[in-house]
Amino acid sequence: MLFEHELPPTTRGRGMLPTGIFEVEQNTATAIALIFVFSSLVPYVGILFCPFAILVGGFGLLEAWFFPQTGGARIAACCIMCALLIAGAQVLLWWWYF
């Protein structure tokens, strides 16, 4: 068809992007921690997601430590730091509200 493009033979059938711009995330705990961090950005409700982002980010660091081929250690560490910063902001929002 007009908008179909053929994948190179090395990536055919794996579901990978052929351009190599984004890496395929194999560390599932890190991906879940990133979702929790994005969910924690919602004002006043996001404070519920911050502890889970910190916890699952720690699991992502452990997974990257024990299985280095999965990667994702830097993203997990960034998720933990962002979750701590967002938790502080959420606590300030709750303190200012009450």
ChimeraX attribute file (.defattr): number of C-alpha atoms within 10 A of each C-alpha:
attribute: neighborCount
match mode: 1-to-1
recipient: residues
	/A:1	4
	/A:2	4
	/A:3	4
	/A:4	6
	/A:5	7
	/A:6	7
	/A:7	14
	/A:8	11
	/A:9	8
	/A:10	9
	/A:11	11
	/A:12	12
	/A:13	9
	/A:14	7
	/A:15	9
	/A:16	14
	/A:17	14
	/A:18	14
	/A:19	9
	/A:20	8
	/A:21	7
	/A:22	9
	/A:23	9
	/A:24	12
	/A:25	12
	/A:26	13
	/A:27	22
	/A:28	15
	/A:29	23
	/A:30	30
	/A:31	19
	/A:32	18
	/A:33	29
	/A:34	23
	/A:35	14
	/A:36	23
	/A:37	28
	/A:38	18
	/A:39	17
	/A:40	24
	/A:41	19
	/A:42	14
	/A:43	13
	/A:44	15
	/A:45	13
	/A:46	20
	/A:47	22
	/A:48	15
	/A:49	21
	/A:50	28
	/A:51	18
	/A:52	18
	/A:53	29
	/A:54	24
	/A:55	14
	/A:56	23
	/A:57	30
	/A:58	20
	/A:59	18
	/A:60	29
	/A:61	23
	/A:62	15
	/A:63	21
	/A:64	21
	/A:65	14
	/A:66	10
	/A:67	11
	/A:68	13
	/A:69	11
	/A:70	16
	/A:71	19
	/A:72	23
	/A:73	20
	/A:74	13
	/A:75	18
	/A:76	29
	/A:77	18
	/A:78	17
	/A:79	28
	/A:80	27
	/A:81	16
	/A:82	20
	/A:83	29
	/A:84	17
	/A:85	13
	/A:86	22
	/A:87	22
	/A:88	14
	/A:89	17
	/A:90	22
	/A:91	14
	/A:92	12
	/A:93	14
	/A:94	14
	/A:95	9
	/A:96	8
	/A:97	8
	/A:98	5
